[in-house]
């Protein structure tokens, strides 16, 4: 396994769209409703100031973004999102992406990372908590009636 984390490039767009579209289609972890369109895809995976892809033997198998969670005076707080292709899960790729985002956030001008809406059933919650995020709130019926958690971590 040759895992590489690097800044996303324009030629990664189609592969990244496919990975994110599969997550949206199955309803895993993001509130977007299928079918995924280019506008919603670009808002998460093209427009943010930081987009990093994970490649495994040259193929895009995951990614994360960092972007301001709020405008103006609160733009020092990042929002992050992570995605790993179903075929590549269980290999430590998600952990590598999260750890890299923690290291990169301060270099991008952020001093904290906040997750606005983590599905209660999301298996990555234990990873986030292990790596220092703490629950700061709950949304009782966040998405399709499922509770969601709001997380915070200083970086």
Residue pairs with C-beta under 8 A, 6 or more apart in sequence:
1 56
1 57
1 91
2 56
2 57
2 58
3 54
3 55
3 56
3 91
3 92
3 93
3 96
4 54
4 55
5 52
5 53
5 54
5 96
5 97
5 100
6 52
6 53
6 55
7 50
7 51
7 52
7 53
8 16
8 45
8 51
8 52
8 53
8 63
9 53
12 53
12 60
13 45
13 46
15 59
15 60
16 45
16 53
16 60
16 63
17 36
17 41
17 45
19 60
19 61
19 62
19 63
19 83
19 84
19 85
20 30
20 36
20 41
20 44
20 45
20 63
20 83
21 34
21 35
21 36
21 41
22 85
22 86
23 29
23 30
23 83
24 30
24 32
24 33
24 34
24 36
25 34
25 35
25 36
26 86
27 144
28 122
29 83
29 118
29 119
29 122
29 124
30 44
30 81
30 83
31 117
31 142
31 143
32 40
44 65
44 81
45 51
45 63
45 65
47 67
48 65
48 66
48 67
49 66
49 67
49 108
50 65
50 66
50 67
50 101
50 104
50 108
51 63
51 64
51 65
52 63
52 64
52 65
52 97
52 100
52 101
52 104
53 60
53 62
53 63
54 60
54 61
54 62
54 63
54 84
54 88
54 93
54 96
54 97
55 61
56 88
56 91
56 93
60 85
61 84
61 85
61 87
61 88
61 93
62 82
62 83
62 84
62 85
62 88
62 93
62 94
62 97
63 82
63 83
63 97
64 80
64 81
64 82
64 83
64 97
64 98
64 100
64 101
65 80
65 81
66 78
66 79
66 80
66 101
66 104
66 105
66 108
66 110
66 113
67 78
67 79
68 74
68 75
68 76
68 77
68 78
68 79
68 110
69 77
69 78
69 79
69 114
69 116
70 77
75 109
76 109
76 110
76 111
76 112
77 110
77 111
77 112
77 113
77 114
78 105
78 108
78 110
78 112
78 113
78 114
78 155
79 113
79 114
79 115
79 116
80 101
80 105
80 113
80 115
82 94
82 97
82 98
82 101
82 124
84 93
84 94
84 97
94 124
94 127
95 127
95 131
98 124
98 127
98 128
98 131
99 131
101 113
102 113
102 131
102 132
102 153
102 155
105 111
105 112
105 113
105 155
106 155
110 155
111 154
111 155
112 152
112 153
112 154
112 155
113 133
113 152
113 153
113 155
114 150
114 151
114 152
114 153
115 128
115 133
115 149
115 150
115 151
115 152
116 150
117 139
117 142
117 143
117 148
117 150
118 124
118 125
118 128
118 148
118 149
118 150
118 151
119 142
119 143
119 146
119 148
119 149
120 142
120 146
120 147
120 148
120 149
121 146
125 149
128 151
128 153
129 135
131 153
132 153
132 154
133 151
133 152
133 153
134 151
134 152
134 153
135 149
135 150
135 151
136 150
136 151
136 152
137 149
137 150
138 147
138 148
138 149
138 150
139 147
139 148
139 149
139 150
140 147
141 147
142 148
